[in-house]
Amino acid sequence: MRSCSLSIAAAVALLASNLAGCGTVNEKLSAGMGDYVPQWAGGLPADAPPRPGTPQYDAYMKERERKRLMPAADREKEEQAQKGATGTTSAGAVR
């Protein structure tokens, strides 16, 4: 009876250690795999900023800083021009 209890305890310990190992692997994989999951399946939205450390992120931050330093009136004109160019307007938006 004692060897049966010992083998069950060893099996439970082995399963628990395997489960803990999966958690660390999934943590590392999920950081990069989120970019490849479609939006409809819970992935990143289309307007999400680029990841830090990439050249696209540096360009994104420069553009953001440029818009921040721009006067508000010019910024609104630029946003209106971009909305008109893309053809996406939000219905019912009140300014």
Secondary structure, DSSP 4 states (H G I P E B T S, - for coil): -HHHHHHHHHHHHHHHHHHHHHHHHHHHHHHHHTTTS-GGGT---TTPPPPTTSHHHHHHHHHHHHHHHS-HHHHHHHHHHHHHHHT---TT---
